[in-house]
Amino acid sequence: MEDKNEKYIQGNLPNEERESHEDNLSIEVKKEMAFELGVRKGIEEAVRDDLKAKVREFENRRPSVRIRPWHLGIAASILLIATFTFLLNDSQDLYSEYYEPYPNFEVTVLRGADEDDLISQAYKAYDEANYDLAIEKFAELLDSNPIDVPARFFYGISLMEGEKFKEAISNFGLVKEGNQEYFEASQWYTALCYLKSEDSASAINFLDQLKDSKNFGQKANQLRQEL
């Protein structure tokens, strides 16, 4: 009987058996069972509340994620690298977009002409995009005639093709204003040299000098706006 009463309290009796069992219980027994059931529910609620309290206490005591100064340093470094990479790629893209070798209208080497002449050799190498040989031949020409403006200019372009940008900048600086075509062209290519070298401030300085140029003003101003 006690085992059946326990099943009744726990709610484990089938409906028909539970109803039959209730009919056979005296009032006193029902009161005792009700009291027992209340006590058990009270204990369960107390245990549940205590468990909730312990969980809250654990959550409050758990260390929170803190942002350390070195975290910020790492984040700043990543941002700086990303920004520098973006600017680097942007400058290289602009250089590729605007740079092209200057066409040689100075000396035309005709087939069958005397190709042993140093001038012919220099310009022929330039026209054939053999820039290493062009550098060598233009250097020889300038050794014998340092004021040869066209040779000086095309020597600078050949240096750019050889990715010798510092030397090209120095060389273009020797092209004086007396020859306006090559002087302005030298300023344009100097700006591109600085652009390739990631010196935007110097590039802008030379582009600004070309803003009113008939031959280079339009693209100089356009490039200026993109920097």
Rosetta blueprint (number, residue, H / E / L):
1 M L
2 E H
3 D H
4 K H
5 N H
6 E H
7 K H
8 Y H
9 I H
10 Q H
11 G L
12 N L
13 L L
14 P L
15 N H
16 E H
17 E H
18 R H
19 E H
20 S H
21 H H
22 E H
23 D H
24 N H
25 L L
26 S L
27 I H
28 E H
29 V H
30 K H
31 K H
32 E H
33 M H
34 A H
35 F H
36 E H
37 L H
38 G H
39 V H
40 R H
41 K H
42 G H
43 I H
44 E H
45 E H
46 A H
47 V H
48 R H
49 D H
50 D H
51 L H
52 K H
53 A H
54 K H
55 V H
56 R H
57 E H
58 F H
59 E H
60 N H
61 R H
62 R L
63 P L
64 S L
65 V L
66 R L
67 I L
68 R L
69 P H
70 W H
71 H H
72 L H
73 G H
74 I H
75 A H
76 A H
77 S H
78 I H
79 L H
80 L H
81 I H
82 A H
83 T H
84 F H
85 T H
86 F H
87 L H
88 L H
89 N H
90 D H
91 S H
92 Q H
93 D H
94 L H
95 Y H
96 S H
97 E H
98 Y H
99 Y L
100 E L
101 P L
102 Y L
103 P L
104 N L
105 F L
106 E L
107 V L
108 T L
109 V L
110 L L
111 R L
112 G L
113 A L
114 D L
115 E L
116 D L
117 D L
118 L H
119 I H
120 S H
121 Q H
122 A H
123 Y H
124 K H
125 A H
126 Y H
127 D H
128 E L
129 A L
130 N L
131 Y H
132 D H
133 L H
134 A H
135 I H
136 E H
137 K H
138 F H
139 A H
140 E H
141 L H
142 L H
143 D H
144 S H
145 N L
146 P L
147 I L
148 D L
149 V H
150 P H
151 A H
152 R H
153 F H
154 F H
155 Y H
156 G H
157 I H
158 S H
159 L H
160 M H
161 E H
162 G L
163 E L
164 K L
165 F H
166 K H
167 E H
168 A H
169 I H
170 S H
171 N H
172 F H
173 G L
174 L L
175 V L
176 K L
177 E L
178 G L
179 N L
180 Q H
181 E H
182 Y H
183 F H
184 E H
185 A H
186 S H
187 Q H
188 W H
189 Y H
190 T H
191 A H
192 L H
193 C H
194 Y H
195 L H
196 K H
197 S L
198 E L
199 D L
200 S H
201 A H
202 S H
203 A H
204 I H
205 N H
206 F H
207 L H
208 D H
209 Q H
210 L L
211 K L
212 D L
213 S L
214 K L
215 N L
216 F L
217 G H
218 Q H
219 K H
220 A H
221 N H
222 Q H
223 L H
224 R H
225 Q H
226 E H
227 L L
